[in-house]
Amino acid sequence: MDTKEKKELRAILFKKFGWTGLILLIYGLGRHITLPFIDNSALNYMMEKNHLLALSSGATGANLTQFSLFSLGLGPWMSAMIIWQLLMMIKKLSFDKLSQAESTVYQLVITLAIAIIEAWGMIATMPIQNFDTNKILIVITIMVSGSFFLVWLANMNMANGMGSSVAIIIYGMVGSIGQQLLPLVSREIAKSGIFIWLVLIILLIVFLIIFFSVILERAQYRIYIQRILIDNIFSKQTYLPIKLNSGGGMAIMFGTSLLMVPSYLVAILIGYFPHNHIIAWFAKNISLSSNFGVTVYILIIFALAIAFSFINTDAEKIAENLQKSGDYIIGLRPGKQTEKFLRHYVLFFGIFGAFYTVLIAGIPLYIGVIYPNYRSTLMVPGFMMMMVGMILTIIDQYLAIKRLHSYPAVFNMANLKE
């Protein structure tokens, strides 16, 4: 790469990181714009009542350290995205045939509905008196508007910055991890002789989670493809990669936001039907403080991990494209046979990744049911898994930009010789 290309690369990276820095600055300021008519002293009561809020605070870019403009975070948008993706997978509904503009409108409508439910549900969990209808509508409107503004910031970062919505979520997660580890450094433990060993064990666990998460994020099963229009050395290097853990941290992130919807919906219903035993039971057990809530959460992230595998590797579309181009997998007929073959591997590795995700992010939460004081700490492994995936995404984006501007310097026609 010559001096001119280096200057161009630095200018592009400076512009992108500048945009991201500006967006994160706005996000940081918005996290401290408190909502009107809200008693922030009620926050501790909410956190104790529903520990799912502690997890969602970081996993969706929300801010529950105080009731602020961005208290909803990107949760409603993320929930709408996964619901829309699942609807598109149902071919009979023909949603996959809609234009991009039409799809965006439907997603925003779903986002609006979920944002209203979550804002209303969050207000319903607050032990605040003298709340009239007008005040409730004002607070809901501000919270929903803040969530949509945050979605706009995420899209702006996607278009001009680095990391798209990932940068915003990492910002929120970094701030919450310290609070989640706080129970492990209580005054009694800090004075005891086991403190240093506890720190070493935590560091070892974090290292192992990062190590295996990086391996599974990068590991892929390669299905080699015969391309009839390529007649050089690259024809032997053409393959279809299937990641071992295609869902990865996305299943945790989207699963958390998805579980918030029934949690807040139940909070709304219990206010209107306080003596309904079924609703009261769900209100008590839908959170991560019960075995039922943890089980529901595990089932959601397990299913989403498999679903993301099929979303990221659309076997039907790949088989159709191969058939149209005349390319094929050796030993397989184009079309349905190729699709069936691909689906088999996508499902296999999807289940494999789902089990790993549940093992890291789900199973430890059962221990939190038994030992409530450490419930937030046991959410950290899932957070670490999410952060690995998001950081690798940003690294990939950086390397793609770097390769693009290094291309003239490294390209050599001699490399095409057999």
N, C-alpha and C positions, 0 to 999 in steps of 0.2 A: 504494500500500500504506500503510494507516494505521499508527499507532503500535502498536496491539494486535496487528495481523498481523505486524509486524516483530518484536515480542517473541516471538510464537509460533514464527516461523521461526527466530529465533536459538536458542530453547530446543531445538527439534527438531535443528538442526544441531549444537548443543553436545552433545546427548545422543549423536548418531550418531558424531561425531568422538571423543567421550569413550570410547565403546565400542571404536572402532577403535584408539585409543591404548592402551587397556588390553590388548587382544588382541595388539598388536604388542609391548608390554612383556613379556607372557608368552612370546611367540615368541622375543624377544631373549634372555630368560633361559634358555629351553630350548635355544637354540643353544650355550650354554656349559656345559650339563650333560653332562660327558664319559661315555662308555661304560666299563663295567668291563672289566678284562682286556685292554685295548687299548693298544698302544704307538703313541702319536700321532706318534712320529718316523718311522713307516712311511708317513705321509701323502704326503711328497714323492715317495717311490718309486711310490706309486699314481698320483699325478698325472702323473708322467712316463710311466708304463706305459700309461695310457689317458686321453688328453686329452679324451675325451668327458665325463669326470667334471667337468672345469673348466666346461664349458658347462652341464651339468645342475645344477651347484651353484647357479647363479643363476636359471636358467629354470624351475625347479620348486620354488623355495623351500627347497631342500636346503642343508645346511651342510657343506662339505668342507674348511673351514679346520682343523677338528679333528673327530674322531669323536664325535658328540654325539647327544642324544636325537632331534634332528630331521635326522639325516644323510640320511634317505630323502626328506625334504620331502613335497611333494604329488604327486611323480611317480607312485607306484602308483595313486592316485586318479584322476589325469589320464589315465593310460593306460587304466584301467578305463572311464572316461567315454567316451573315443573308441571303444573296442572295442564298448561297449554301443550307442552311437549307430549304428555301422556295422551291428551285428546287427539293430537296429530298422529299418534301411533295407531289409533283406531281407524283403520282405512275406510270403514263404512260411513263415518261421519264426514269424510271428504274435506276435513280442515286442512289437510296437507296441500290441497289444490288452490288455496287462497293466495292472493298476492301478499307481498311483504307488508304493504301498507295496511291491508285488511287484517293481517295477523297481528300487527302492532296495535291496532285499535282494540281488538278483542282482548289482547293481553293487558292493555291499560284499563279496560273495563273490569276485568277480573282483579287487577291490582287495586282499583278503587274500592271494590266490594270488600276485599280482604282487609285493606287499610282501615275502612270504617269499622269493621268487626273488631279488629285488634285494638284500635283506639278506644272504642266503646267498652271493650272488655277490660282494657287496662284501667280505665276510669272506674269501672264497676268494682275493681278489686281494691280501690282506695278507701280506707276508713275515714271519709271526709263527710261532714254534715253540711247542711244548708247549700246544697248543690241544686240550683234550679235548672230548668230545661235550657234556657238561653245560654247559661254558662257552659253546660255540657256540650251544646252545639258549637260554641266558640272554640272550646278546647279541642274537640274532635276535628273541626275544620283546620285548626292550626297544625295538629299532629299529622293529618292526612296531607296537607300542603307541604309540610316539612319532608315527609317521606317521598313525595313526588319530586320535590326540589333535589333531594339526595339522588334519586334515580337519574335526574337530568345531569347532575355532577358526574355520576358514574359513566353516563354516555359521553359526556364531554371528555372525560379522561380516556375513554376507549378510543375516541376519535383523534385526540391530540396528545395524550400523555402516555404513561407507561403503566401497564398492569390492569387497565379497565377498572371494574368494580373491586377487583382483588386488593388494590392499594388502599381503598377505604376500609375494607374489612380487616386487613392487617393492622391498620391504625387502631381500630377498636379492640382487636384481640390482644395486641401488645399491652395496652393499658389495663386489660382485665386479668391477664395471667398472674400479675403480681398479687392481686386481691385473692385469686383462687389458691395461691400457695401460702397465703397468710396463716391459715390454721396450723401449718406445719412448723411455724416459727413462733409459737406462743411463748410467753414468758417462762412457763414451767419447763418446756422442752429446751429452750435456749440455755437455761441454767444447768440442765442435766448433761451427763457425760456422753449421751448418745447423739447429741446434736451434730457433731462432725460426721459421724457415721451416717446419720440421716441425710445430710447434704450430699455425701458421696454416693449413697444409694439413689437419690433423686437424679443426680447428674448421670449416673450409669443408665438409669431407666430412660432418661431423655435421650441420651446418646443412642441407645438401642432402638428406640422408636424412630428417631431420625434416620438412622442407618438402614433399617429394614424398609422404612417408608420410601426412601430415595431409591433403593433397589427395585421395589415393586412399581414405583412410578416410572422408572426408566426401562425395566425389563419388558420385553415384548416377544411374542411368538410370531415368526415370520412365515407367511405362506407365499411361496415364490410363484410369480405369474409369467406366463409366456406372452410377450408382446410382439405381434407379428410385424409391426411397422418400425421396430428398432433392430438394427443389424450392426451392432458394435458391442464393445465391452459392457455397456450399460444394460444390455438385454439380459445379462446373467445376474444383474444386481437389482432387478425389479421385483419387488415383493410387497405384499399387503401386511402391515404390522397390526397385531392385536395385542393391546397392553394387558399385562397380567392383572392390573388393578385399575381398570378404566374409570370406575366410579370414584375411587379414592376419597379425598377429603370433600369432594363435591356432594357426596351422599350425606355426609355429616352436616355440612352447611345448609343444604336444601332441606334435609330431614328435620333439622331443628326449626327452621322457619315454617315448615309445613305443619309440625305438631303444635305450633302456637295458635293456629286457627281454631281447632276444637277446644283448646285450653281457654281461650278468651271467649269463645261462643258459650261454653258452659258457665263462665263467670257472669255473662249477661243473663242467661236463663235463670240462674239461681237467684238473681235479684227480683225476678218476676214470679218465680215459683219457689219460694224459700222452703216450703214444706213438702216438696216433691222428693221422695226418698231416692229415686233413680238419679235425678239431676244432682242431688246432694252427694251421692256416692261418687259420681263422675267428677264432681268439683274437688273432692278430697283425693281421688286416686289418679287423676289424669296427669299429675305433675311427676317429676322425677324423684319425688320423695316416697314413692310407693313402688312395690314390685310390679303392679299392673302398669303404671306409667312408664317404667323402665322397659318393660316387655314390649309395650306399644312402640316406644321409641326405637328399640332394636329391630322390630319387624319393619318399621318404616325405612331405616337406613339400610337394612338388608335388601329390601325390595328396590330401593332407589339405586343402590350400587349395581344391581343387575340391570335395572332400567337404563342407567347411564351407559352401560356397556353396549346395549343395543342402539342407544341414541348416537353414541360416538362412532359406532361401527354398524352402519345400516346395511345388513346383509342383502336385503332385497334390492336396494339401490345399487350396491356394488355389483351384484350379479347382473343386473339389468345393463349397467354401463359397460361391463366386460363383454356382454353379448353384443351390444351395439357396436363396439369398437373392434370386435373380432378377436380380442384377447381372451385367454383362458388359463385355467389352472390345469396343469398336466394331469391326465387321468380322469378328468371330470367333464361331463357334458355341460355346455353353457346353459344358463337359465336356472330352472328349478333345482337341478342336482347341485349346481354350484352354490345356490342360495342355502339349501339344506346343509351343505358341508360347512359353510361359513357360520350359519346359525349355531351349529353344534359347538364350534370352538368359542364363539362369542359367549354362549351360555355357560360353557365349562369354566372359562376364565372369569366370567362375571360372578359366578358362584364362589369361585376361589377368592376373588377380591372382596366379595361381600362378607365372607367368613373372617377374613383378616380385619376388615373395617369394624365388624361387630366385636371381635376379640379385643381390639385396641380401644374403641370409643364407646362400646356398649356394655360389655360384661363388667368392667370395673364399677359401673354405676350401681350394681346390686350391692356392692360393699357399702356404698353411700347410704343405702336404705337402712343398713344395720348400724352404721356409724355416721349419723347426720352431720356431725361437726366437720367431717372431711369430704362431704358430698361435692363441694365446689372444686376441691383439689383433684378429685377423681375424674373431673371433666378435662383436666389438662392434657392427658394422652390424646384425646380426640382433637383438641386444639392444635397440638403439635403436628399431628398428621395432616390437618388442614393447612397449616402454615407451610409445611414442606411442599405440598402440591402447589400452593399459590406462589411461593418464592421461585420454584422451578419454572412456573409459567412466565414470571417476569424475566428470569434468566433466558429462557427460550426466546422471548420477544427481543431482548437485547442482542442475543447472538444472531437472530434473523436479520436485524437491522445492520449489524456489523458485517455479516456475510454478504448482504446485498451490496454494500459499498466497497467490499473487498473483492468483489467478483471479477472486475477487469484485471486485477493484479494477479489472481491465481488461475484464471482461465487460460488454458493452453490447449490448442488443437491437437497437440501430440498425445494428450490424454485419451483421445478418442480412438487411437490405434489399438488394434486387437493384440 
